[in-house]
């Protein structure tokens, strides 16, 4: 194994102690902090974790030595203590997420120091605070008046529109906050959420000359030296920036240039400071209603907002997505030009496709709508369940249909990440839903951070059962996420449930993409595509955690579920058929051709091999399978034959048998170790 290392000086104030708890290591940490570049993928997480622990130990030792040696003043110690208290909410977030973020752009202390750095900034802060308190206070007064005169329910639509307009008037931070609230049924009621869902991020563009000056400052050279032409009008303008189309002088390639709105960062920092100050007065109410501090909610929001302000992070997000989808011929991710980009300017490949805001143009272009939707749903589920890195804002303007059937994504400023731990819990929740184990589903909510630890889940279990049975009981034909989300919103409003920011983005992402599907095909059934993808992953993914979940799905109450296995195989074959029919697989390049050969059949070779190994070395599984074949005092040969008929056209028997034989020595060794361990334990 090759390994290259580089030494880095790590300032102690930037290290977060929660990074070193045994909750896992962030993919962001692994790919973006080059302390150790390990070229052996399997050992990457393990080696990186060792590096993290070593850094933590060294840092902690230095800190203790300094304190014990008396080299730090009492004032410094007090400052450190205050910093620890203010970052407790962030540490709680890290533990919930199961990830480590060693260097943060957002911390409460950073925001405070940025805002209070000068007397002029303090005066600006006071003026902004008065403006916010006055406008929000006046709105709140009208709500109280409505309640006192008994008309609070009848004027809800009007007041919801007023709130949306008020947030627009208060500026970019409040627009972003409104968009977050539109996906937070734990904070506001559903009728207000529905109004905030149409909150637009569109604002008038700032002058071209100002934008061009910013581009030249970031490039360090004149525009005409880099671009042969640039659009005179913006392609899109939003609260944080705007986009131009240009052509590179050197290569003639068309690119999109994203430019940040001037002087936006001080405004964002100022508003975040005021948000957190207000949140500190609402902690008591928040703890009672949501089971967490209001400051934690602001910290989640502040982290995401400041990430969107740094275009170097967006460029890294693009590179991560390119890496994740590099072998997938059905997904197009634009390339970022890092040498032409900076913190305020991002230059990326121009996507020449049809926006999903124009469904008629997609149909007129002759694109197979069914194939495109299958590709889109599969790409979304891969982001969520396979990569753990997913697009947090997949609205119709950010998704394109390419003329060859591919799906293309743009705008990677709002990207969310799920740790391996979170992904596994989500898959657990799917398994528990399939097995109708509602008590475990409720426990999954606690593990994911929806419920505070120690919360009594017994009142929630019947509500979960009612929601799932009412939705899933109707079958795939009538199931849709919006109806389930509506019922879940009522549950969230009744119990102390907080929806973590990353999962509000998951919900938003699924709802938005389901809405796009309905726009392109009104009778589209989201789960008819989602279920086959999940079935295929359960049957073919060699990940040990997924193998364990497959066993859980196939055994219920100690009995083998023959019908469930048949359904999984049928659904998985359906996914393969739909994906392989997409025109994107018919390309001339060799990589696509190789991918097509694999995709045309359901490859169960590894699954059969792992199953044979499990049967050989796991006495419990062996006993259960033998009981399954002889259940009810009869041999279940017919069920076995039915399963074989489903897969006989998908597998090459000689090659599978050869793989099993090759694995026999290793399996035999494991069997002997397992047998000897059981003998010794009996003694």
C-alpha positions in Angstrom: 0.0 0.0 0.0 1.3 3.4 -1.0 0.9 6.3 1.4 2.0 9.9 1.1 2.0 12.2 4.1 2.3 15.9 4.6 2.8 17.8 7.9 0.4 20.5 8.9 0.3 22.9 11.8 -3.2 22.7 13.3 -4.2 25.7 15.5 -5.9 24.3 18.6 -8.9 26.7 18.7 -10.0 25.2 15.3 -10.1 21.6 16.6 -13.5 20.4 17.7 -13.3 17.8 20.5 -16.5 16.1 19.4 -14.7 15.0 16.2 -12.9 12.4 18.2 -15.9 10.6 19.7 -16.5 7.1 18.2 -19.3 8.3 16.0 -17.4 8.0 12.7 -15.4 10.3 10.4 -16.9 12.6 7.9 -16.4 12.0 4.2 -15.6 15.7 4.0 -12.8 15.2 6.5 -11.5 12.2 4.5 -11.4 13.9 1.1 -10.6 17.5 2.1 -8.0 17.3 4.9 -4.9 15.8 3.3 -3.0 14.8 6.4 -2.7 11.3 4.9 -3.5 10.4 1.3 -4.2 6.7 1.4 -4.4 5.0 -2.0 -5.9 1.8 -0.6 -9.6 2.7 -0.5 -10.6 -0.1 2.0 -8.2 1.1 4.7 -8.9 4.9 4.1 -11.4 5.3 6.9 -9.4 3.2 9.4 -6.1 5.1 8.6 -7.8 8.5 8.6 -9.4 7.7 12.0 -6.0 6.9 13.4 -4.7 10.2 12.2 -7.7 12.1 13.7 -7.2 10.3 17.0 -3.4 11.1 17.0 -4.1 14.7 16.3 -6.7 14.9 19.0 -4.4 13.2 21.6 -1.5 15.5 20.8 -3.7 18.6 20.9 -5.4 17.5 24.2 -2.0 16.8 25.8 -0.6 20.2 24.8 -3.8 21.9 26.2 -3.5 20.0 29.5 0.2 20.7 29.8 -0.4 24.4 29.3 -3.2 24.6 31.9 -1.3 22.5 34.5 1.9 24.4 34.0 0.1 27.7 34.6 1.2 29.2 31.3 -2.4 30.4 30.5 -3.9 33.4 32.3 -7.2 33.2 34.1 -8.7 35.5 31.5 -7.6 33.0 28.7 -9.1 30.1 30.6 -12.4 32.0 31.1 -12.4 32.8 27.4 -11.8 29.1 26.6 -14.6 28.1 28.9 -17.0 30.5 27.2 -16.0 29.2 23.8 -16.7 25.7 25.0 -20.2 26.6 26.2 -21.0 28.5 23.0 -19.9 25.5 20.8 -21.8 22.9 22.8 -24.7 23.1 20.3 -22.3 22.4 17.5 -20.8 19.5 19.3 -24.3 18.0 19.8 -24.9 18.4 16.0 -21.7 16.5 15.3 -22.7 13.6 17.6 -26.1 13.4 16.0 -24.7 13.5 12.5 -22.0 10.9 13.2 -19.4 13.1 11.4 -16.4 15.1 12.2 -15.9 18.7 10.9 -12.5 19.7 12.2 -12.4 23.2 10.7 -15.6 25.3 10.7 -16.4 28.4 8.7 -19.3 29.0 11.2 -19.0 29.1 15.0 -20.9 31.5 17.3 -17.6 33.0 18.4 -16.5 33.6 14.8 -19.8 35.4 14.1 -19.5 37.5 17.2 -16.0 38.6 16.5 -16.8 39.5 12.8 -19.9 41.6 13.9 -18.3 43.4 16.8 -14.9 44.1 15.2 -15.5 47.9 14.9 -17.6 50.7 16.4 -19.3 51.3 13.0 -20.3 47.7 12.8 -21.8 47.9 16.3 -23.9 50.9 15.2 -25.0 49.0 12.1 -25.9 46.0 14.3 -28.1 48.2 16.6 -29.9 49.8 13.6 -30.5 46.4 12.0 -31.7 45.0 15.3 -34.2 47.8 15.7 -35.5 47.3 12.1 -36.0 43.6 12.7 -37.6 44.0 16.1 -39.9 46.7 14.8 -41.1 44.8 11.7 -41.4 41.4 13.3 -42.9 42.9 16.4 -45.6 44.7 14.4 -46.4 41.5 12.6 -46.6 39.6 15.9 -48.9 42.3 17.4 -51.4 41.7 14.5 -51.3 37.9 15.2 -52.1 38.5 18.9 -54.9 40.9 17.9 -56.4 38.3 15.5 -56.3 35.7 18.4 -57.9 38.1 20.9 -60.8 39.0 18.6 -61.3 35.3 17.6 -60.5 35.5 13.9 -57.0 33.9 14.0 -58.0 30.9 11.9 -60.0 32.7 9.2 -57.1 35.1 8.4 -54.4 32.5 8.2 -54.0 32.6 4.4 -53.7 36.4 4.5 -51.2 36.4 7.4 -49.1 33.7 5.8 -48.8 35.9 2.6 -47.8 38.8 4.8 -45.1 36.7 6.5 -43.7 35.7 3.1 -43.6 39.3 1.9 -42.1 40.5 5.2 -39.2 37.9 4.9 -38.5 39.2 1.4 -38.4 42.8 2.6 -35.9 41.9 5.4 -33.4 40.6 2.9 -31.3 37.5 1.9 -30.8 36.0 5.4 -34.6 36.1 6.0 -35.4 34.7 2.5 -33.1 31.8 3.3 -34.6 31.4 6.7 -38.1 31.3 5.2 -37.0 28.6 2.7 -35.7 26.5 5.7 -39.0 27.1 7.6 -40.9 25.9 4.6 -39.5 22.4 5.4 -39.8 22.6 9.2 -43.2 21.4 10.4 -41.6 21.1 13.9 -41.4 24.9 14.0 -44.4 26.3 12.1 -47.8 25.0 11.2 -48.6 23.5 7.8 -50.6 26.3 6.3 -47.7 28.8 6.8 -45.3 26.2 5.4 -47.3 25.9 2.2 -47.1 29.6 1.7 -43.4 29.8 2.4 -42.8 26.9 -0.1 -43.4 29.5 -2.9 -41.0 32.0 -1.4 -38.9 33.0 -4.3 -35.1 33.5 -4.2 -35.2 35.8 -7.2 -34.2 39.4 -6.7 -33.2 42.2 -9.1 -29.6 41.7 -10.4 -26.8 44.0 -9.3 -25.1 46.1 -12.0 -23.0 44.2 -14.6 -19.9 46.4 -14.1 -19.9 45.6 -10.3 -20.0 41.9 -11.2 -17.3 42.1 -13.8 -15.0 44.0 -11.3 -15.5 41.1 -8.8 -14.6 38.6 -11.5 -11.5 40.5 -12.5 -10.4 40.8 -8.8 -10.8 37.0 -8.3 -9.0 36.2 -11.6 -6.3 38.7 -11.2 -6.5 39.7 -14.9 -8.8 41.4 -17.3 -12.0 39.7 -18.4 -11.0 39.8 -22.1 -7.8 37.8 -21.3 -9.8 34.8 -20.1 -13.2 35.1 -21.9 -13.8 35.8 -25.6 -17.4 36.8 -24.8 -19.7 37.1 -21.9 -23.4 37.7 -21.8 -24.6 41.2 -21.3 -27.6 40.1 -19.2 -27.6 37.8 -16.2 -28.9 34.2 -16.8 -30.2 34.1 -13.3 -30.1 36.3 -10.2 -30.7 35.3 -6.6 -30.3 36.7 -3.1 -26.7 35.6 -2.8 -25.4 35.9 -6.4 -26.0 35.9 -10.1 -25.0 33.9 -13.1 -23.5 34.8 -16.6 -22.8 32.8 -19.6 -19.3 33.1 -21.2 -16.9 31.5 -23.6 -13.3 30.6 -22.7 -10.8 32.3 -24.9 -8.3 29.4 -24.7 -10.5 26.5 -25.5 -13.8 28.0 -26.9 -15.8 26.1 -24.3 -19.0 27.7 -23.0 -19.0 28.2 -19.2 -21.3 29.5 -16.5 -19.9 32.2 -14.2 -21.5 32.5 -10.7 -20.7 35.8 -9.0 -21.4 36.6 -5.4 -23.4 39.7 -4.5 -21.1 42.5 -3.3 -20.9 43.1 0.5 -23.3 40.2 1.2 -21.0 38.5 3.8 -21.1 41.3 6.5 -24.9 41.4 6.2 -25.2 37.6 6.7 -22.9 37.6 9.7 -24.8 40.5 11.3 -28.2 38.8 10.8 -26.8 35.5 12.1 -25.6 37.2 15.3 -29.0 38.7 15.8 -30.7 35.4 15.1 -28.6 33.6 17.7 -29.1 36.4 20.3 -32.9 36.1 19.8 -32.6 32.3 20.0 -31.0 32.5 23.4 -34.2 34.0 24.8 -36.3 31.2 23.3 -34.3 28.2 24.6 -36.9 27.4 27.3 -39.8 27.3 24.8 -37.7 25.3 22.3 -36.6 22.7 24.9 -40.3 22.2 25.8 -41.6 22.0 22.3 -38.7 20.5 20.3 -36.5 18.9 22.9 -33.5 21.1 21.9 -32.1 24.6 22.3 -33.2 27.2 19.8 -29.5 28.1 19.4 -28.9 24.7 17.9 -31.5 25.4 15.2 -29.8 28.7 14.4 -26.4 27.0 14.3 -27.6 24.4 11.8 -29.0 27.2 9.7 -25.8 29.4 10.0 -23.5 26.5 9.0 -25.4 25.9 5.7 -25.8 29.6 4.9 -22.1 30.4 5.3 -21.2 27.3 3.3 -23.3 28.7 0.4 -21.3 31.9 0.6 -18.0 30.2 0.0 -17.7 29.2 -3.7 -14.6 27.2 -3.1 -16.7 24.8 -1.1 -19.2 24.6 -3.9 -16.4 23.8 -6.3 -15.4 20.9 -3.9 -19.0 19.8 -3.8 -19.0 19.6 -7.6 -15.7 17.5 -7.5 -17.3 15.1 -5.0 -20.3 14.6 -7.1 -18.2 14.1 -10.2 -16.2 11.4 -8.3 -19.4 9.7 -7.0 -21.1 9.6 -10.5 -17.9 9.1 -12.6 -19.0 5.5 -13.7 -22.6 6.4 -14.2 -23.4 7.2 -17.9 -27.0 8.4 -17.0 -25.9 11.4 -14.8 -24.2 14.6 -16.0 -22.3 16.8 -13.4 -20.7 20.0 -14.8 -16.9 20.4 -14.3 -15.6 23.2 -12.1 -12.7 25.3 -13.4 -10.8 25.6 -10.1 -8.0 27.7 -11.6 -10.5 30.3 -12.6 -12.6 30.3 -9.4 -12.3 31.8 -5.9 -14.4 32.4 -2.8 -16.7 34.9 -4.7 -16.6 33.6 -8.3 -17.2 30.1 -9.6 -16.6 29.1 -13.2 -18.1 25.8 -14.3 -19.1 23.9 -17.5 -22.2 25.2 -19.3 -25.0 22.6 -19.3 -26.8 22.6 -22.6 -30.0 20.8 -21.6 -33.7 21.4 -21.0 -34.7 22.7 -17.6 -37.4 20.7 -15.8 -39.3 23.9 -15.6 -40.3 23.3 -19.2 -41.9 19.8 -19.4 -43.4 20.5 -22.8 -40.0 21.1 -24.3 -38.7 17.9 -22.8 -41.5 15.9 -24.5 -41.1 17.8 -27.8 -37.3 16.9 -27.8 -38.3 13.2 -28.0 -36.9 12.4 -24.6 -38.3 9.2 -23.1 -40.0 10.6 -20.1 -40.4 7.3 -18.2 -36.7 6.5 -18.7 -35.6 10.0 -17.7 -37.7 9.8 -14.5 -36.3 6.4 -13.6 -32.8 7.8 -14.0 -33.7 10.8 -11.9 -35.2 8.8 -9.0 -32.3 6.3 -9.0 -29.8 9.1 -9.0 -31.5 10.8 -6.1 -31.6 7.5 -4.1 -28.0 6.8 -4.8 -27.1 10.2 -3.4 -29.1 9.6 -0.3 -28.5 5.9 0.5 -25.2 5.1 -1.3 -23.0 8.2 -1.2 -24.5 10.1 1.7 -23.8 13.3 -0.2 -26.9 14.7 -1.8 -28.2 17.9 -3.6 -30.1 19.9 -1.1 -32.0 22.1 -3.5 -33.1 20.0 -6.6 -35.8 22.4 -7.7 -36.9 22.3 -11.4 -34.5 25.1 -12.3 -31.5 23.2 -11.0 -32.3 19.9 -12.9 -31.8 19.5 -16.7 -32.9 16.8 -19.1 -30.1 16.1 -21.6 -31.2 15.1 -25.1 -29.5 11.7 -24.8 -31.6 10.8 -21.7 -29.2 11.8 -19.0 -30.1 13.9 -16.0 -27.9 16.9 -15.2 -27.6 18.9 -11.9 -26.4 22.4 -11.3 -26.0 24.7 -8.3 -24.1 22.7 -5.6 -24.1 25.5 -3.0 -26.7 23.7 -0.9 -25.4 20.2 -0.4 -26.1 18.0 2.6 -24.2 15.1 4.0 -25.2 11.9 5.8 -22.7 9.8 7.7 -22.4 6.1 7.2 -24.1 5.8 10.6 -27.1 7.9 9.4 -27.3 6.0 6.1 -27.4 2.7 8.0 -30.1 3.9 10.3 -32.2 5.1 7.4 -31.9 1.6 5.8 -32.8 0.2 9.2 -36.0 2.4 9.2 -36.9 1.0 5.7 -36.4 -2.6 7.0 -38.5 -1.9 10.1 -41.2 -0.4 8.0 -41.3 -3.5 5.7 -41.4 -5.7 8.8 -44.0 -3.4 10.5 -41.8 -3.1 13.5 -43.1 0.3 14.7 -41.3 0.3 18.1 -38.0 0.0 16.3 -39.0 2.7 13.9 -39.6 5.1 16.8 -36.2 4.2 18.2 -34.7 5.0 14.8 -36.1 8.5 15.2 -34.2 8.9 18.4 -31.0 7.6 16.8 -31.4 10.1 13.9 -31.8 13.1 16.3 -35.6 13.6 15.7 -36.2 12.9 19.4 -34.1 13.8 22.4 -32.4 10.9 24.1 -34.6 9.6 27.0 -37.9 10.7 25.3 -40.8 8.3 26.0 -41.6 6.9 22.5 -44.6 4.8 23.6 -47.2 7.5 22.6 -45.5 7.9 19.1 -45.6 4.2 18.2 -49.4 4.0 17.5 -49.2 7.3 15.5 -46.4 5.9 13.3 -48.3 2.7 12.8 -51.4 4.6 11.7 -49.5 6.8 9.3 -47.6 3.9 7.6 -50.6 1.5 7.4 -52.9 4.2 6.0 -50.3 5.2 3.4 -48.7 1.8 2.5 -51.9 -0.1 2.9 -53.3 1.5 -0.3 -50.5 0.0 -2.3 -47.9 1.6 -4.6 -50.6 3.0 -6.9 -51.8 5.6 -4.3 -48.6 6.1 -2.3 -46.9 9.5 -2.5 -44.5 11.3 -0.2 -46.6 14.5 0.0 -49.5 12.7 1.6 -47.2 10.9 4.0 -45.3 14.1 4.8 -48.6 15.9 5.5 -49.6 13.2 8.1 -46.1 13.2 9.5 -46.2 17.0 9.9 -49.3 16.6 12.2 -47.3 14.1 14.2 -44.4 16.5 14.5 -46.6 19.3 15.7 -48.2 17.2 18.4 -45.0 15.7 19.9 -41.6 17.2 20.9 -40.0 16.2 17.6 -37.2 18.3 16.0 -36.4 17.7 12.3 -32.6 18.1 12.0 -31.5 20.4 9.1 -30.0 17.6 7.0 -33.2 15.6 7.2 -35.4 18.6 6.4 -33.3 18.8 3.2 -33.8 15.1 2.6 -37.6 15.6 2.9 -37.4 18.7 0.7 -35.3 16.9 -1.9 -37.7 14.0 -2.1 -40.8 16.1 -2.2 -39.3 18.4 -4.9 -38.2 15.6 -7.1 -41.6 13.8 -6.7 -43.2 17.1 -7.7 -41.0 17.2 -10.9 -42.0 13.7 -11.7 -45.7 14.6 -11.3 -45.2 17.6 -13.6 -43.7 15.5 -16.3 -46.0 12.6 -15.9 -49.1 13.2 -13.7 -49.8 9.5 -13.0 -46.1 8.7 -12.1 -45.7 6.5 -9.1 -42.5 7.4 -7.2 -42.3 4.2 -5.2 -42.7 2.1 -8.4 -39.2 3.3 -9.2 -37.8 3.7 -5.7 -38.7 0.2 -4.5 -37.0 -1.6 -7.4 -33.8 0.4 -6.8 -33.8 -0.5 -3.1 -34.6 -4.1 -3.9 -31.6 -4.2 -6.3 -29.3 -2.7 -3.7 -30.4 -5.1 -1.0 -29.8 -8.1 -3.3 -26.6 -7.0 -5.0 -24.6 -4.6 -2.7 -21.7 -6.5 -1.0 -21.7 -4.0 1.9 -21.8 -6.2 5.1 -24.3 -3.8 6.7 -26.7 -4.3 3.7 -26.2 -8.0 3.8 -27.3 -8.0 7.4 -30.4 -5.9 6.5 -31.3 -8.3 3.7 -31.3 -11.2 6.2 -33.6 -9.1 8.4 -36.0 -8.5 5.5 -36.1 -12.2 4.5 -36.7 -13.5 8.1 -39.7 -12.4 10.1 -40.5 -13.9 13.5 -38.0 -16.6 12.7 -39.7 -17.7 9.5 -38.2 -17.4 6.0 -40.3 -15.1 3.8 -40.4 -16.9 0.4 -42.9 -14.4 -1.1 -40.8 -11.4 0.0 -37.7 -12.9 -1.7 -39.6 -13.4 -4.9 -40.9 -9.8 -4.8 -37.4 -8.5 -4.2 -36.1 -10.4 -7.3 -38.9 -9.2 -9.5 -38.5 -5.6 -8.4 -34.7 -5.7 -8.8 -35.0 -7.1 -12.4 -37.5 -4.4 -13.2 -34.9 -1.7 -12.1 -32.2 -3.3 -14.3 -34.6 -3.4 -17.3 -35.7 0.2 -17.0 -32.2 1.5 -16.5 -30.6 -0.5 -19.3 -33.3 0.8 -21.8 -32.1 4.4 -21.2 -30.5 5.9 -24.4 -27.6 7.2 -22.2 -26.4 3.6 -22.1 -26.3 3.3 -25.9 -23.3 5.7 -26.2 -20.3 4.7 -28.3 -17.7 5.2 -25.5 -16.2 2.0 -24.1 -17.0 2.8 -20.5 -20.7 3.1 -21.3 -20.6 -0.2 -23.2 -19.0 -2.0 -20.3 -21.6 -0.5 -17.9 -24.4 -1.7 -20.3 -23.1 -5.3 -20.2 -23.3 -5.3 -16.4 -26.6 -3.5 -16.2 -28.6 -5.8 -18.6 -28.6 -8.5 -16.0 -29.2 -8.7 -12.3 -25.7 -9.8 -11.1 -26.3 -12.0 -8.1 -22.9 -13.8 -8.1 -21.6 -12.1 -5.0 -24.9 -12.5 -3.2 -25.0 -16.3 -3.9 -21.4 -16.6 -2.8 -22.0 -14.7 0.4 -25.2 -16.7 1.0 -23.3 -20.0 0.7 -20.6 -18.7 3.1 -23.2 -17.6 5.6 -25.0 -20.9 5.4 -21.8 -22.7 6.0 -20.5 -20.7 9.0 -23.6 -19.4 10.7 -25.4 -22.1 12.6 -28.4 -19.9 13.3 -29.0 -19.1 9.7 -28.3 -22.7 8.7 -31.0 -23.9 11.1 -33.5 -21.3 9.9 -33.0 -22.1 6.3 -33.4 -25.8 6.9 -36.6 -25.1 8.9 -37.8 -22.9 6.0 -37.4 -25.8 3.6 -39.3 -28.1 5.9 -41.8 -25.7 7.4 -45.3 -27.1 8.2 -44.0 -30.7 7.9 -43.5 -30.5 4.1 -40.6 -29.9 1.8 -40.8 -26.4 0.2 -39.4 -27.5 -3.1 -42.0 -25.6 -5.1 -41.0 -22.3 -3.6 -37.3 -23.1 -4.3 -38.1 -23.8 -7.9 -40.1 -20.6 -8.2 -37.1 -18.6 -7.0 -34.8 -20.4 -9.4 -37.0 -19.7 -12.4 -36.9 -16.0 -11.5 -33.1 -15.9 -11.6 -32.2 -18.6 -14.1 -32.0 -16.1 -17.0 -30.0 -13.7 -14.8 -27.1 -15.8 -13.7 -24.4 -17.9 -15.4 -24.5 -21.1 -13.4 -20.9 -22.3 -14.3 -19.3 -19.0 -13.4 -21.3 -18.7 -10.1 -20.3 -22.3 -9.2 -16.7 -21.5 -10.0 -16.8 -18.4 -7.7 -18.3 -20.5 -4.9 -15.6 -23.1 -5.3 -12.9 -20.5 -5.3 -14.3 -19.1 -2.0 -14.5 -22.6 -0.4 -11.0 -22.5 1.3 -11.7 -19.2 2.9 -15.2 -20.2 3.9 -13.9 -23.5 5.3 -11.3 -21.7 7.4 -14.0 -19.4 8.8 -16.2 -22.4 9.5 -13.4 -24.1 11.5 -12.8 -20.9 13.4 -16.5 -20.5 14.1 -16.8 -24.1 15.2 -13.7 -24.1 17.4 -14.9 -20.8 19.0 -18.3 -22.4 19.8 -16.7 -25.5 21.2 -14.4 -23.5 23.5 -17.3 -21.3 24.6 -19.4 -24.4 25.5 -16.5 -25.6 27.7 
